[in-house]
Amino acid sequence: MGAELRQLRSRIRSIKSTAKITRAQELIATSKITRAQARQTASGPYARQITRAVSALLTHNAHEDHPLLNRKTDASRVAVLLMTSDRGFCGGYNSNVLRAGRQLAELLAGEGKEPVYHVTGRRGVDNFLFNRRPLAGQWTGQSGEPSYAMAAEIGRLLVEAFETPTAEGGVGEVHVVFTQFVSMIAQRTTVHRILPLEVEEVEALPEGGPVASHDFEPSVGEVLDALIHQYVNGRIWNMLLESAASEHAARRQAMMAATENAQELIFKLSRRANEARQAEITNELSDIVGGANALAEAGGDRD
């Protein structure tokens, strides 16, 4: 009985230590969510304004054309960008992204298209390396706090691949799998196509209303080219920030659940330890009472 009690107490100490770690991780993730949300919110106006600028430019200059706006006749190869995390302990965050990537690959294969993978985050990269799946691009070390420089590098690589003919190793489409931040307790894995672009037209002014006049330097085509490249970088940047906020929220939820489970397990083990201790005390009392009775009987026999 004593060995069982020692074992239970050792497990309780170990689980209490683990609970302290998960609680600390929960608090750290909570503090990081606020910063990640602030960065994501701050990037929103830029993304909206550059979208409006591109839309307005195309609406008022419908004759302008750009390679990033056109569907390719040959889209047999498709780039897929998966946004995962560098660290674990975030529940199903990474597995959901990888699962959505596999489902997208099955859908593309059904259309006769070959996926070409690009991955951000150490967890996603390790998964591809473990399964010996080729990667066309990988970026690690910034999933929790992504930089615009990394977004611009990803955008440049994907745009170059899209502008390259498929027969020469290019791609006909670019899809991104990321996690959309809905709330502190809800995150949604999302698949979005960013190339070729689909830009909504700006609503025209009422008939007879004033029409704004624009002058473009050096030309409409060059302005459009610069804006579209900035638009692609901005979309990737916003997706990275949403994924970062979702990662911290998912980690907070996972660590909160782990802490609650540890507390529940500690309660159950403590009850078992108390029962074992009570049984041990009962056995000791039984031995004492039995010994006293034996002594009393022995004394009576001598009398």
Rosetta silent file (secondary structure, phi, psi, omega in degrees, C-alpha in Angstrom):
SEQUENCE: MGAELRQLRSRIRSIKSTAKITRAQELIATSKITRAQARQTASGPYARQITRAVSALLTHNAHEDHPLLNRKTDASRVAVLLMTSDRGFCGGYNSNVLRAGRQLAELLAGEGKEPVYHVTGRRGVDNFLFNRRPLAGQWTGQSGEPSYAMAAEIGRLLVEAFETPTAEGGVGEVHVVFTQFVSMIAQRTTVHRILPLEVEEVEALPEGGPVASHDFEPSVGEVLDALIHQYVNGRIWNMLLESAASEHAARRQAMMAATENAQELIFKLSRRANEARQAEITNELSDIVGGANALAEAGGDRD
SCORE:     score description
SCORE:     0.000 S_00000001
   1 L     0.000  -38.440  179.579    0.000    0.000    0.000 S_00000001
   2 H   -63.323  -37.540  179.458    2.890    2.385    0.805 S_00000001
   3 H   -64.674  -40.472  178.934    4.418    1.846   -2.661 S_00000001
   4 H   -64.136  -41.377 -179.901    1.110    2.753   -4.335 S_00000001
   5 H   -64.625  -41.627  177.537    0.835    5.925   -2.278 S_00000001
   6 H   -63.075  -39.765  179.385    4.374    6.978   -3.170 S_00000001
   7 H   -65.363  -42.593  179.057    3.654    6.359   -6.848 S_00000001
   8 H   -64.063  -42.568  179.497    0.448    8.436   -6.733 S_00000001
   9 H   -65.466  -36.115  177.481    2.189   11.319   -4.988 S_00000001
  10 H   -65.732  -41.127  178.400    4.997   11.232   -7.567 S_00000001
  11 H   -65.510  -40.596  179.733    2.455   11.412  -10.411 S_00000001
  12 H   -62.308  -43.368  178.053    0.637   14.301   -8.732 S_00000001
  13 H   -62.297  -41.916 -179.741    3.898   16.278   -8.414 S_00000001
  14 H   -64.438  -43.784 -178.574    4.730   15.603  -12.073 S_00000001
  15 H   -69.440  -36.006  176.203    1.274   16.668  -13.306 S_00000001
  16 H   -62.189  -39.093  177.370    1.345   19.818  -11.151 S_00000001
  17 H   -64.378  -42.625  177.672    4.650   20.743  -12.776 S_00000001
  18 H   -63.714  -40.209 -179.745    3.164   20.175  -16.229 S_00000001
  19 H   -62.313  -36.665  177.326    0.096   22.246  -15.321 S_00000001
  20 H   -63.004  -39.901 -179.599    2.344   25.180  -14.378 S_00000001
  21 H   -67.199  -47.391 -179.085    3.996   25.011  -17.818 S_00000001
  22 H   -64.697  -35.647  177.506    0.706   24.814  -19.732 S_00000001
  23 H   -65.029  -41.611  177.904   -0.706   27.669  -17.665 S_00000001
  24 H   -64.023  -42.395  178.182    2.349   29.798  -18.457 S_00000001
  25 H   -62.871  -36.879  177.710    2.030   28.952  -22.170 S_00000001
  26 H   -62.789  -44.612 -179.178   -1.648   29.934  -22.044 S_00000001
  27 H   -66.711  -39.493  178.590   -0.812   33.343  -20.533 S_00000001
  28 H   -63.463  -45.478  179.717    1.971   33.944  -23.082 S_00000001
  29 H   -62.745  -38.133  178.959   -0.333   33.068  -25.979 S_00000001
  30 H   -62.088  -42.133  179.691   -3.033   35.368  -24.588 S_00000001
  31 H   -68.199  -33.185 -179.166   -0.619   38.296  -24.488 S_00000001
  32 H   -75.730  -27.819  179.450    0.571   37.581  -28.047 S_00000001
  33 H   -60.357  -42.094 -177.826   -2.961   37.426  -29.447 S_00000001
  34 H   -59.488  -46.109  179.629   -3.496   41.104  -28.597 S_00000001
  35 H   -66.310  -41.958 -179.231   -0.381   42.179  -30.512 S_00000001
  36 H   -64.781  -40.057  177.395   -1.158   39.898  -33.453 S_00000001
  37 H   -63.737  -40.897  179.768   -4.727   41.213  -33.655 S_00000001
  38 H   -62.391  -41.950  179.041   -3.469   44.790  -33.560 S_00000001
  39 H   -66.651  -41.746  179.876   -1.076   44.128  -36.451 S_00000001
  40 H   -65.150  -41.160  178.561   -3.765   42.355  -38.458 S_00000001
  41 H   -65.365  -39.485 -179.335   -6.247   45.174  -37.854 S_00000001
  42 H   -66.313  -28.263 -179.931   -3.652   47.790  -38.804 S_00000001
  43 H   -80.361  -15.319 -177.294   -3.005   46.046  -42.132 S_00000001
  44 H   -59.240  -51.540 -179.509   -6.713   46.056  -43.004 S_00000001
  45 H   -57.801  -39.878  178.923   -7.014   49.674  -44.257 S_00000001
  46 H   -62.562  -45.817 -179.762   -3.965   49.268  -46.525 S_00000001
  47 H   -62.325  -41.267 -179.428   -5.373   46.062  -48.034 S_00000001
  48 H   -67.955  -41.475 -176.968   -8.772   47.659  -48.589 S_00000001
  49 H   -69.637  -39.381  179.870   -7.402   50.842  -50.106 S_00000001
  50 H   -70.760  -31.141  174.287   -5.032   49.126  -52.513 S_00000001
  51 H   -64.664  -43.988  178.232   -7.899   46.827  -53.569 S_00000001
  52 H   -63.797  -38.068 -179.582  -10.067   49.882  -54.234 S_00000001
  53 H   -64.740  -45.353  178.785   -7.237   51.547  -56.149 S_00000001
  54 H   -64.402  -42.687 -179.961   -6.757   48.531  -58.423 S_00000001
  55 H   -62.115  -45.605 -179.551  -10.521   48.165  -58.873 S_00000001
  56 H   -63.866  -40.150 -179.494  -10.960   51.841  -59.718 S_00000001
  57 H   -63.196  -42.110 -179.663   -8.062   51.771  -62.157 S_00000001
  58 H   -73.705  -34.667 -179.703   -9.480   48.767  -63.991 S_00000001
  59 H   -64.719  -42.566 -176.807  -13.040   50.100  -63.910 S_00000001
  60 H   -89.812   -4.822  176.971  -12.100   53.410  -65.511 S_00000001
  61 L  -136.698   61.599 -173.305   -9.539   51.863  -67.862 S_00000001
  62 L   -61.929  -20.912 -178.474  -11.265   48.678  -68.947 S_00000001
  63 L   -76.413  -15.873 -178.662   -9.088   48.429  -72.059 S_00000001
  64 L   -71.355  144.408 -179.409   -5.968   47.896  -69.949 S_00000001
  65 L  -128.275  155.315  178.531   -4.708   44.348  -69.678 S_00000001
  66 L  -151.352  141.732 -178.217   -2.236   42.641  -67.339 S_00000001
  67 H   -57.540  -33.700 -177.311   -0.777   39.107  -67.203 S_00000001
  68 H   -74.718   -9.501  179.270   -1.805   38.641  -63.570 S_00000001
  69 H   -97.285  -11.005 -171.878   -5.446   39.248  -64.472 S_00000001
  70 L  -101.397  136.656  172.642   -5.642   36.686  -67.271 S_00000001
  71 L   -73.302  139.388  178.637   -6.396   33.004  -66.955 S_00000001
  72 L   -84.889  144.724  177.051   -3.807   30.802  -68.647 S_00000001
  73 L   -68.015  -30.169  178.050   -4.871   28.364  -71.292 S_00000001
  74 L  -112.166  105.138  178.459   -2.483   25.821  -69.739 S_00000001
  75 L  -119.442   42.024 -177.397   -3.013   25.510  -65.967 S_00000001
  76 L   -72.726  -19.542  175.467   -1.686   21.976  -65.592 S_00000001
  77 E  -118.719  133.411 -174.690    0.618   23.095  -62.759 S_00000001
  78 E  -130.851  130.819  177.120   -0.786   25.028  -59.779 S_00000001
  79 E   -83.104  135.001  177.713    1.100   26.655  -56.894 S_00000001
  80 E  -125.631  119.556  178.690   -0.291   25.963  -53.405 S_00000001
  81 E  -102.827  118.418  179.126    0.955   28.024  -50.448 S_00000001
  82 E  -104.234  127.716  179.746    0.335   26.431  -47.029 S_00000001
  83 E  -105.496  105.380  179.123    0.643   28.663  -43.934 S_00000001
  84 L  -116.630 -173.820 -176.768    1.527   26.615  -40.824 S_00000001
  85 L  -104.950  161.132  175.256    3.255   27.402  -37.516 S_00000001
  86 L   -82.567  -30.039 -176.977    6.856   27.084  -36.368 S_00000001
  87 L  -113.758  161.269  177.811    5.874   25.737  -32.947 S_00000001
  88 L   -93.942 -148.149 -179.314    3.466   23.075  -31.766 S_00000001
  89 L    56.686   38.096  179.280    1.082   22.981  -28.792 S_00000001
  90 L  -130.571   36.146  174.177   -1.655   24.667  -30.849 S_00000001
  91 L    62.561 -134.849 -177.291   -4.249   21.915  -31.132 S_00000001
  92 L   -92.164   16.984 -176.397   -5.458   21.118  -34.630 S_00000001
  93 H   -55.789  -54.590 -176.980   -4.149   24.345  -36.178 S_00000001
  94 H   -73.064  -40.769 -178.794   -1.458   22.726  -38.347 S_00000001
  95 H   -63.658  -33.989  178.492   -3.303   19.470  -39.038 S_00000001
  96 H   -66.391  -40.800  178.813   -6.317   21.431  -40.312 S_00000001
  97 H   -65.999  -44.945 -179.725   -4.140   23.392  -42.763 S_00000001
  98 H   -65.837  -37.421  177.759   -2.366   20.242  -43.991 S_00000001
  99 H   -65.368  -43.216  177.665   -5.687   18.416  -44.332 S_00000001
 100 H   -63.220  -35.361  176.999   -7.159   21.291  -46.356 S_00000001
 101 H   -64.503  -40.494  177.972   -4.025   21.209  -48.518 S_00000001
 102 H   -66.829  -40.785  178.457   -4.506   17.496  -49.209 S_00000001
 103 H   -64.086  -39.867  176.832   -8.181   18.028  -50.046 S_00000001
 104 H   -63.752  -40.760  179.298   -7.233   20.854  -52.422 S_00000001
 105 H   -62.043  -40.229  178.186   -4.612   18.604  -54.037 S_00000001
 106 H   -64.268  -40.594  178.626   -7.254   15.891  -54.590 S_00000001
 107 H   -64.184  -44.137  179.450   -9.582   18.453  -56.146 S_00000001
 108 H   -65.760  -39.153  178.909   -6.838   19.761  -58.430 S_00000001
 109 H   -62.735  -36.367  177.538   -5.799   16.220  -59.389 S_00000001
 110 H   -64.721  -24.070  177.974   -9.394   15.543  -60.392 S_00000001
 111 L   -94.847    6.047  179.222   -9.112   18.518  -62.772 S_00000001
 112 L    78.054   26.445 -178.034   -5.847   17.209  -64.203 S_00000001
 113 L  -113.693  140.655 -179.620   -3.684   19.782  -62.382 S_00000001
 114 E   -98.524  121.880  179.205   -0.413   19.135  -60.565 S_00000001
 115 E   -78.051  139.318  174.862    0.085   21.019  -57.242 S_00000001
 116 E  -117.972  117.472 -167.707    3.449   22.685  -56.568 S_00000001
 117 E   -93.287  139.745  168.910    3.835   23.322  -52.848 S_00000001
 118 E  -127.422  135.918 -172.967    5.227   26.316  -50.971 S_00000001
 119 E  -132.876  136.484  169.427    5.099   26.191  -47.165 S_00000001
 120 E  -110.366  140.682  179.128    5.573   28.695  -44.343 S_00000001
 121 L   102.958  133.858 -177.406    6.199   27.393  -40.818 S_00000001
 122 H   -62.562  -36.810 -177.604    8.529   24.720  -39.475 S_00000001
 123 H   -63.946  -43.020  178.184    5.703   22.252  -38.721 S_00000001
 124 H   -67.507  -41.961  179.305    4.507   22.198  -42.305 S_00000001
 125 H   -62.172  -44.951  179.431    8.040   21.990  -43.701 S_00000001
 126 H   -61.560  -37.289  178.879    8.903   19.091  -41.359 S_00000001
 127 H   -62.711  -42.454  179.426    5.752   17.269  -42.441 S_00000001
 128 H   -68.666  -40.479  179.624    6.746   17.521  -46.101 S_00000001
 129 H   -66.364  -39.994 -179.696   10.338   16.478  -45.392 S_00000001
 130 H   -63.362  -39.930 -179.604    9.194   13.517  -43.284 S_00000001
 131 L   -88.502    4.886  177.261    6.875   12.323  -46.046 S_00000001
 132 L    56.172   46.169  177.389    9.554   13.049  -48.696 S_00000001
 133 L  -105.004  135.778 -175.167    7.323   15.414  -50.625 S_00000001
 134 L   -70.706  148.662  177.165    9.052   18.095  -52.734 S_00000001
 135 L  -124.017  132.902  176.581    8.844   21.789  -51.830 S_00000001
 136 L   -86.839  -20.147  179.305    9.273   24.657  -54.282 S_00000001
 137 E  -163.213  145.059  179.234    9.669   27.199  -51.472 S_00000001
 138 E  -147.067  141.866  179.945    9.846   27.256  -47.679 S_00000001
 139 E  -138.769  126.945 -178.321    9.970   29.988  -45.035 S_00000001
 140 L  -133.476  164.539  174.129   10.397   29.378  -41.302 S_00000001
 141 L    94.059   -2.867 -176.360   11.025   31.299  -38.104 S_00000001
 142 L  -134.014   18.978 -175.642    8.375   34.006  -38.452 S_00000001
 143 L   -64.942  -35.941 -179.061    4.981   32.321  -38.124 S_00000001
 144 L   -75.626  -33.088  179.351    4.204   34.025  -34.799 S_00000001
 145 L  -139.116   75.895 -177.451    5.341   37.484  -35.920 S_00000001
 146 L   -67.677  149.512  179.021    5.598   37.546  -39.733 S_00000001
 147 L  -105.359  155.328  178.135    7.392   40.420  -41.436 S_00000001
 148 H   -66.410  -30.287  178.780    6.323   42.276  -44.559 S_00000001
 149 H   -60.202  -40.488  178.123    9.728   41.456  -46.072 S_00000001
 150 H   -67.222  -40.725  177.785    8.862   37.753  -45.961 S_00000001
 151 H   -61.160  -41.204  179.776    5.423   38.450  -47.481 S_00000001
 152 H   -66.508  -37.632  178.446    7.066   40.439  -50.287 S_00000001
 153 H   -66.076  -42.567  177.633    9.558   37.627  -50.948 S_00000001
 154 H   -63.134  -44.631  179.397    6.744   35.062  -51.115 S_00000001
 155 H   -60.637  -42.591  179.890    4.734   37.359  -53.384 S_00000001
 156 H   -62.684  -44.596 -179.051    7.691   37.912  -55.709 S_00000001
 157 H   -64.164  -42.775 -178.574    8.363   34.162  -56.026 S_00000001
 158 H   -69.737  -38.835  178.416    4.707   33.310  -56.685 S_00000001
 159 H   -65.647  -42.314  177.570    4.255   36.133  -59.213 S_00000001
 160 H   -60.855  -41.109  179.014    7.402   35.042  -61.066 S_00000001
 161 H   -65.156  -37.255 -179.138    6.104   31.462  -61.169 S_00000001
 162 H   -71.603  -35.362 -178.958    2.741   32.669  -62.491 S_00000001
 163 H   -77.717  -14.393  177.980    4.328   34.861  -65.151 S_00000001
 164 L   -83.589  135.231  177.712    6.504   31.950  -66.345 S_00000001
 165 L   -56.635  143.748 -178.238    4.894   29.705  -68.989 S_00000001
 166 H   -59.983  -36.445 -179.962    3.708   26.386  -67.585 S_00000001
 167 H   -65.056  -21.520 -179.373    5.785   24.490  -70.125 S_00000001
 168 H  -102.003   16.890  177.338    8.897   26.189  -68.708 S_00000001
 169 L    99.836    6.862  178.804    8.153   25.295  -65.078 S_00000001
 170 L   -83.541 -172.695  179.590    5.651   28.029  -64.277 S_00000001
 171 L  -129.814  155.771 -179.710    2.153   27.715  -62.823 S_00000001
 172 L   -98.016  -16.084  178.546   -1.290   28.625  -64.097 S_00000001
 173 E  -147.646  159.304  175.107   -2.896   29.394  -60.724 S_00000001
 174 E  -132.917  121.759  178.383   -1.848   30.259  -57.169 S_00000001
 175 E  -116.662  147.099  178.754   -3.898   29.131  -54.155 S_00000001
 176 E  -122.576  131.194  174.073   -3.273   29.929  -50.482 S_00000001
 177 E  -109.339  113.598 -179.019   -4.385   27.771  -47.534 S_00000001
 178 E  -139.170  175.634 -179.225   -4.397   29.825  -44.336 S_00000001
 179 E  -110.460  118.047 -178.816   -6.336   30.128  -41.075 S_00000001
 180 E   -82.939  132.085  179.491   -8.767   33.001  -40.830 S_00000001
 181 E   -83.909  113.631  179.012   -9.101   34.612  -37.400 S_00000001
 182 L   -96.387  -50.055  178.121  -12.801   34.761  -36.496 S_00000001
 183 L  -160.019 -177.386 -179.952  -12.598   35.202  -32.720 S_00000001
 184 L   -63.312  -25.325 -176.820  -10.586   34.132  -29.678 S_00000001
 185 L  -114.138    1.248 -178.336  -12.372   30.769  -29.709 S_00000001
 186 L  -137.368  126.073  174.825  -13.035   30.293  -33.433 S_00000001
 187 E  -132.943  142.306 -173.461  -10.592   30.061  -36.325 S_00000001
 188 E  -120.979  121.839  174.982  -11.498   28.959  -39.846 S_00000001
 189 E   -72.682  125.875 -170.817   -9.176   27.159  -42.264 S_00000001
 190 E  -128.794  142.285  174.446   -9.648   28.895  -45.616 S_00000001
 191 E  -113.902  125.612 -177.030   -8.549   28.252  -49.205 S_00000001
 192 E  -135.878  134.690  175.735   -8.272   31.331  -51.426 S_00000001
 193 E   -89.788  125.689 -179.686   -7.067   31.785  -55.001 S_00000001
 194 E  -107.306  -18.433  176.524   -4.938   34.904  -55.391 S_00000001
 195 E  -138.889  134.571   -3.741   -3.737   34.451  -59.001 S_00000001
 196 L   -67.038  153.577 -175.567   -5.107   35.136  -61.498 S_00000001
 197 L   -69.881  146.113  171.244   -6.635   38.107  -59.735 S_00000001
 198 L  -123.206   97.639 -175.614  -10.353   38.621  -59.454 S_00000001
 199 L  -102.596  126.692  179.951  -10.866   42.301  -58.725 S_00000001
 200 L   -74.420  144.245  179.721  -14.389   43.593  -58.145 S_00000001
 201 L   -77.580  146.236  176.277  -15.438   46.624  -60.096 S_00000001
 202 L   -78.980  137.935 -179.239  -16.117   49.889  -58.304 S_00000001
 203 L   -60.620  134.710 -179.156  -19.722   51.045  -58.526 S_00000001
 204 L   -74.203  157.527  177.579  -20.138   53.711  -61.148 S_00000001
 205 L   -73.091  154.882  178.809  -21.449   57.184  -60.287 S_00000001
 206 L   -57.730  150.981 -178.268  -25.122   57.961  -61.026 S_00000001
 207 L   -58.996  132.620 -179.089  -25.843   59.034  -64.571 S_00000001
 208 L    89.675   -8.692 -179.474  -25.162   62.723  -65.012 S_00000001
 209 L   -79.013  168.926 -178.928  -22.944   62.878  -61.919 S_00000001
 210 L   -69.481  142.114  178.562  -19.401   64.225  -61.914 S_00000001
 211 L  -112.500  125.369 -176.855  -16.712   61.920  -63.212 S_00000001
 212 L   -68.051  143.073  178.436  -13.287   62.128  -61.617 S_00000001
 213 L  -105.147  133.811 -178.380  -10.393   62.889  -63.911 S_00000001
 214 L  -125.689  140.537  171.710   -7.107   61.041  -63.415 S_00000001
 215 L  -114.954  134.226 -177.223   -3.653   61.584  -64.850 S_00000001
 216 L  -117.825  131.429  175.717   -1.211   58.672  -64.724 S_00000001
 217 L  -129.910  133.721    2.821    2.546   58.938  -64.834 S_00000001
 218 L   -77.974  -26.989  177.722    4.461   57.383  -66.429 S_00000001
 219 L  -162.347  164.107  179.321    1.481   55.419  -67.893 S_00000001
 220 H   -61.567  -41.373 -178.578   -1.663   53.545  -66.886 S_00000001
 221 H   -62.066  -43.270 -178.604    0.010   50.211  -67.638 S_00000001
 222 H   -70.570  -38.104  176.408    3.052   50.865  -65.447 S_00000001
 223 H   -64.038  -42.642  179.125    0.912   52.187  -62.584 S_00000001
 224 H   -62.256  -42.410  179.842   -1.333   49.129  -62.875 S_00000001
 225 H   -60.855  -46.006  179.926    1.677   46.795  -62.832 S_00000001
 226 H   -64.779  -42.261 -178.577    3.074   48.389  -59.661 S_00000001
 227 H   -65.307  -42.388 -177.596   -0.336   48.396  -57.947 S_00000001
 228 H   -65.556  -40.931  177.645   -1.102   44.762  -58.769 S_00000001
 229 H   -63.752  -40.406  176.388    2.242   43.572  -57.414 S_00000001
 230 H   -65.935  -33.953  179.081    1.629   45.564  -54.233 S_00000001
 231 H   -64.186  -45.240  179.508   -1.878   44.103  -54.104 S_00000001
 232 H   -62.518  -46.875  178.797   -0.540   40.532  -54.191 S_00000001
 233 H   -60.892  -40.834 -179.663    2.051   41.280  -51.495 S_00000001
 234 H   -65.251  -38.683  178.463   -0.592   42.985  -49.362 S_00000001
 235 H   -65.644  -43.739  178.880   -2.971   40.030  -49.586 S_00000001
 236 H   -63.955  -41.542  178.815   -0.236   37.569  -48.604 S_00000001
 237 H   -59.632  -45.315  179.717    0.831   39.884  -45.768 S_00000001
 238 H   -65.355  -38.410  177.930   -2.729   40.079  -44.445 S_00000001
 239 H   -66.168  -39.417  177.285   -3.120   36.284  -44.641 S_00000001
 240 H   -62.763  -40.737  179.847    0.138   35.777  -42.724 S_00000001
 241 H   -68.111  -39.503  177.090   -1.055   38.142  -39.992 S_00000001
 242 H   -64.439  -40.593  178.788   -4.421   36.390  -39.759 S_00000001
 243 H   -64.055  -38.541  179.268   -2.640   33.040  -39.525 S_00000001
 244 H   -64.133  -46.105  178.177   -0.392   34.386  -36.748 S_00000001
 245 H   -62.344  -39.750  178.847   -3.366   35.610  -34.703 S_00000001
 246 H   -66.372  -37.981  178.468   -5.116   32.277  -35.281 S_00000001
 247 H   -60.598  -47.908 -179.447   -2.004   30.364  -34.207 S_00000001
 248 H   -64.890  -38.932  178.935   -1.818   32.197  -30.869 S_00000001
 249 H   -65.735  -41.724  178.903   -5.563   31.784  -30.311 S_00000001
 250 H   -65.503  -39.159  178.473   -5.360   28.054  -31.077 S_00000001
 251 H   -66.258  -39.892  178.018   -2.378   27.668  -28.734 S_00000001
 252 H   -60.607  -45.145  179.320   -4.243   29.516  -25.981 S_00000001
 253 H   -62.919  -43.805 -178.466   -7.218   27.180  -26.365 S_00000001
 254 H   -64.377  -43.236 -179.550   -5.008   24.077  -26.412 S_00000001
 255 H   -70.767  -33.713  175.897   -3.037   25.142  -23.338 S_00000001
 256 H   -64.536  -44.595  178.399   -6.214   26.110  -21.485 S_00000001
 257 H   -64.224  -39.360  179.503   -7.693   22.674  -22.190 S_00000001
 258 H   -64.613  -41.076  178.543   -4.427   20.998  -21.136 S_00000001
 259 H   -64.336  -43.133  178.976   -4.385   22.930  -17.848 S_00000001
 260 H   -63.837  -40.623  177.939   -8.009   22.029  -17.122 S_00000001
 261 H   -64.713  -39.225  178.847   -7.316   18.364  -17.875 S_00000001
 262 H   -64.656  -42.657  178.981   -4.269   18.428  -15.584 S_00000001
 263 H   -63.140  -39.766  179.003   -6.300   19.948  -12.744 S_00000001
 264 H   -66.063  -40.631  179.191   -8.996   17.316  -13.201 S_00000001
 265 H   -67.553  -38.339  176.873   -6.412   14.520  -13.215 S_00000001
 266 H   -60.843  -41.936  178.868   -4.743   15.965  -10.100 S_00000001
 267 H   -60.888  -44.884 -179.465   -8.121   15.947   -8.337 S_00000001
 268 H   -66.154  -43.173 -179.695   -8.740   12.285   -9.236 S_00000001
 269 H   -67.706  -36.672  177.843   -5.241   11.188   -8.241 S_00000001
 270 H   -63.200  -39.117  178.100   -5.454   13.138   -4.978 S_00000001
 271 H   -65.680  -41.556  177.215   -8.683   11.335   -4.143 S_00000001
 272 H   -64.420  -38.528  179.012   -7.050    7.988   -4.901 S_00000001
 273 H   -65.377  -39.594  177.972   -4.051    8.973   -2.779 S_00000001
 274 H   -64.368  -40.274  178.461   -6.352    9.923    0.104 S_00000001
 275 H   -64.599  -41.012  178.930   -8.158    6.612   -0.213 S_00000001
 276 H   -65.264  -40.106  178.953   -4.838    4.768   -0.235 S_00000001
 277 H   -65.587  -40.772  178.805   -3.651    6.756    2.784 S_00000001
 278 H   -65.022  -40.015  177.736   -6.885    6.047    4.638 S_00000001
 279 H   -64.241  -38.496  178.490   -6.582    2.335    3.844 S_00000001
 280 H   -64.804  -42.658  178.400   -2.997    2.429    5.075 S_00000001
 281 H   -64.360  -40.682  178.849   -4.049    4.130    8.322 S_00000001
 282 H   -61.913  -42.511  178.275   -6.870    1.605    8.759 S_00000001
 283 H   -63.689  -40.825  178.764   -4.422   -1.267    8.340 S_00000001
 284 H   -64.267  -42.361  178.410   -2.027    0.328   10.857 S_00000001
 285 H   -64.664  -38.916  178.449   -4.862    0.788   13.370 S_00000001
 286 H   -62.566  -41.202  178.561   -5.962   -2.793   12.794 S_00000001
 287 H   -64.304  -41.096 -179.411   -2.412   -3.975   13.461 S_00000001
 288 H   -65.208  -46.241 -179.697   -2.208   -1.854   16.631 S_00000001
 289 H   -63.981  -41.765  178.934   -5.590   -3.059   17.897 S_00000001
 290 H   -62.422  -41.481  178.602   -4.725   -6.629   17.022 S_00000001
 291 H   -64.920  -41.811  179.118   -1.400   -6.340   18.862 S_00000001
 292 H   -63.177  -41.603  178.372   -3.069   -4.781   21.919 S_00000001
 293 H   -64.190  -39.318  178.739   -5.651   -7.559   22.013 S_00000001
 294 H   -63.570  -41.162  178.394   -2.932  -10.149   21.730 S_00000001
 295 H   -65.128  -40.821  179.634   -1.034   -8.588   24.610 S_00000001
 296 H   -64.811  -40.445  178.752   -4.204   -8.389   26.675 S_00000001
 297 H   -66.588  -38.484  178.211   -4.992  -12.045   26.026 S_00000001
 298 H   -63.680  -39.729  178.523   -1.425  -13.014   26.844 S_00000001
 299 H   -67.050  -36.620  179.292   -1.657  -11.133   30.165 S_00000001
 300 H   -66.417  -38.396  178.974   -4.955  -12.822   30.999 S_00000001
 301 H   -64.065  -37.393  179.880   -3.462  -16.255   30.400 S_00000001
 302 H   -66.672  -36.345  178.882   -0.622  -15.543   32.851 S_00000001
 303 L   -66.039    0.000    0.000   -3.117  -14.526   35.518 S_00000001
